[in-house]
């Protein structure tokens, strides 16, 4: 016989009804016993309800504790306190309801102790969270003591439930026994009940067999499920409401590097670690509230490698619609992320390269007209990112009206395939109303099956500065052409590697030919140079190429087409060298200086005339006046007139000498020969030579500081002239009875000579012109004290030619210090003793 479960239930109900009919027919069953039976059952239901309330309060306290550990919010402490109060109330009720049952009283007492201990453990967890942080609190929750106490509470509750079920069954049994003791009147109903009970037992046995087979099938399905989940390349598991793993596949063990016993029934914080647990706790809570959760995270595998995972939490509902837990599926997406990152990096590098170079990027959908403009594109025109819409019209309307037809034609020609590429220069209107030159370039990157363009990307580059520079270069070239035409300069350009020389049309005019550009070589050009100038020209040219001279500067004579010689000044500079420093290109100018040379020749003739025809008679006049001044038969008035004439004649001679020196230094006709000079001896000789002049002004000269032997590469005569000019200036501008000091000091690799006077100092407005020719701070004072204004200019020219430097320091009313410096020479063992003796004799 094969009965369904529903049929079996009906049979059991029928049996129960038959038994009740039999019992109801028994006169021994009193109404009081029935009421007691009902009251006992009601009492049992109340105990079961209170146990459920206690379990609910315990779960609430557990959840509040865990939430506080993670989030540290005071609201969870309030929930914990309320749940604890509920637990105490329910235990009090339970103690009252089981007052007649010693075993249950004992269990309630034990349950009260366990609940209080559990509350103490939760309070300790709260303190750990407050004092040591989340990790310590979570670790404590996972401790054996904590878990054991929670299990003790669950065990006691389960025992009380079983005890109540047992007591109910026992009461039923006693009631049945009492029924069997009734009068034989109920025998027939009992026999009927037994028969039906046997029938029901057969049905139940059948159902048990079916359940056993179902469980076997379920185990087989679970085995297959584990096999399937184990072969899936994903981590799959199940987590209950208490955040504990109840199922997992082998992939989770592999990922975590943990055995199964370290995962099964363990808290997620213990399995995953506190740090990871805290980060995914919001997702866990959302899943336990019935929401499907998906997330992506960066994690570290057991080998320490960095991986990316995608997680999915799927809630699991019971028949009542409550969430029992959630299924977990974790997939390793490191490969996908790497591909996405590579693609993103490629796009970022592309955009960075373009925008790093200052370019804006645009991306146009040709069919829809939508255009994406980069931030740099908008900023280039002065707009914020939200001020330009993603439409083609935003570009078109800002193109200059004069440029728009050409730009549209360029773009359409490219799209139609008439042009191999798209590039166009035009003006665009900026936010501030100005126009900016833009170079737009682009290319089609996507086409449909018919070859029609779908997508085009490109860049905008700000070329305003380049356009401005091109315009400026054009203007400069125009001005340069005008200047060259006016100055008659000929430009030359030498390609060193190619051996070709270019000369502008002005060169042909210099040689007497019609204007035309000339291309020649070094040999042909060399033949035009005067034989006496060739070596000097070649030496200067080679020095410029090697870099030993910063530029090429030489004056040579070249032969014209008429056979005459013309002076030309060539000036040039190397403008390009290779990596090794070798010259590749040198360019410069040629200037016709024949007229200047003629003027210099005439000036030199004039200087010769002045030197011979003017200075010689003046020298005779000075000598004659000196003889007259020495005669004793002249009266006082005559002597005064003679001395005035002599002094003015001497002043005129000095002025002529200064002018001649300046011209000689200017024209390089004064050749200065350098040799080692000992400065201390030279200074002492200079002081002796100029002491008589200083005494005329009541001034003493003194060498106050000396370095000792100080050798420099110089010329004694020129240095004596410098010292004479400096000492005479210092004497003239010092008060009577003053002392002019001379100092010799070592300054690093040079010697400094200083002449210090206590005079009135140099006015601030005159300082920039101190070394100018004919410069005088106060012409009236100069006439009173004598001087041409050329002495300091001569000093500077001489020191410059000696490779030194000269300068001064002066404060009005505090005196003046003039000083010059010359490079030091190592003192030779055989000092120029003869020169030192000559210095002393002089």
Secondary structure by P-SEA (a helix, b strand, c coil): ccccaaaaaaaaaaaaaaaaaaaaacccccaaaaaaaaaaaaaaaaaaaaaaaaaaaaaaaaaaaaaaaacccaaaaaaaaaaaaaaaaaaaaaaaaacccaaaaaaaaaaaaaaaaaaaaaaaaaaaaacccaaaaaaaaacaaaaaaaaaaaaaaaaaaaaaaaaaaaaaaaaaaaaaaccccaaaaaaaaaaaaaaaaaaaaaaaaaaaaaaaaaaaaaaaaaaaaaaccbbbbccccccccccccaaaaaaacccccccccccccccccaaaaaaaaaaaaaaaabbbbbbbbbbbccccbbbbbbbbbbbbbcccccccbbbbbbbbaaaaaaaaaaaaaaaaaaaaaaaaabbbbbbbcccccbbbbcaaaaaaaccccccccccaaaaaaaccccaaaaaaaaaaaaaaccccbbbbbbcccccccbbbbbbbbbbbccccccccccccccccccaaaaaaaaaaaaaaaaaaaaaaaaacbbbbbbcccccbbbbcaaaaaaacccbbbbbbcaaaaaaaccccaaaaaaaaaaaaaacccccccbbbbbbccccbbbbbbbbbbbccccccccccccccccccaaaaaaaaaaaaaaaaaaacccaaaaaaaaaaaaaaaacccccaaaaaaaaaaaaaaaaaaaaaaaaaaaaaaaaccbbbbbcccccaaaaaaaaaaaaaaaaaacbbbbbcccccbbbbbccaaaaaaaaaaaaaaaaaaccccbbbbbbbbbcccbbbbbbbbcccccccccccccccccccccaaaaaaccccccaaaaaaaaaaaacccccccccccbbbbbbbbbbbcccccccaaaaaaaaaac
